[in-house]
Amino acid sequence: MTTDSPLHWHVPSYRSGKNDACVEVALAPTVAVRDTKDRAAATARVSAAAWAAFIGAATTRRLGDPTGVV
């Protein structure tokens, strides 16, 4: 996707170890998500409502796994 201005990526504020699987998030008309370790790879884009639902499910561990890990 081409944009007029570059996205401002937010990195995680908490990491539990050096081999963490982390993502970066950028807020635009949609929410863009990319892998911190492979920034050149594809970027996923979801609506703000979908992102909010995902974050809500992740923080309350409603993603199917009792540990909260997807």
C-alpha positions in Angstrom: 0.0 0.0 0.0 1.3 3.4 -0.9 0.8 6.3 1.6 1.6 10.0 1.4 3.5 9.8 4.7 5.4 7.0 6.4 3.7 5.1 9.2 4.8 5.8 12.8 5.5 2.3 14.2 5.0 1.6 17.9 7.2 -1.1 19.4 6.3 -3.2 22.5 6.9 -1.6 25.8 7.4 -5.0 27.5 9.4 -8.0 26.4 9.9 -11.1 28.6 13.1 -12.3 26.9 15.5 -11.8 24.0 13.8 -14.3 21.7 10.3 -12.9 22.1 7.9 -12.9 19.2 6.9 -9.3 19.0 4.9 -7.1 16.6 4.9 -3.4 15.9 1.7 -1.5 15.4 1.0 1.7 13.4 -2.2 3.6 13.6 -3.5 5.0 10.3 -7.0 4.8 8.8 -6.5 1.1 9.6 -4.3 -0.6 12.1 -1.1 -1.9 10.5 0.8 -4.8 12.2 4.2 -6.2 11.3 6.8 -8.6 12.7 9.5 -6.8 14.6 12.1 -9.3 13.5 11.2 -9.1 9.8 10.1 -5.6 9.0 10.3 -6.1 5.3 7.7 -8.9 5.3 4.1 -8.4 4.7 2.1 -6.0 6.9 -1.3 -7.0 8.1 -4.0 -4.3 8.2 -7.2 -4.5 10.2 -10.0 -2.1 11.2 -9.7 -0.3 14.5 -12.7 -2.2 15.8 -11.1 -5.5 14.9 -7.9 -4.5 16.6 -9.7 -3.4 19.7 -11.6 -6.7 19.8 -8.3 -8.7 19.4 -6.6 -6.7 22.2 -9.6 -7.2 24.5 -9.6 -10.9 23.9 -5.8 -11.1 24.3 -5.8 -9.2 27.6 -8.6 -11.3 29.1 -7.2 -14.6 27.7 -10.2 -15.4 25.5 -8.2 -16.6 22.5 -8.8 -20.3 23.0 -5.7 -21.2 24.9 -5.9 -20.9 28.7 -2.4 -19.5 28.8 -3.4 -16.6 26.5 -0.8 -17.7 23.9 -2.0 -17.9 20.3 
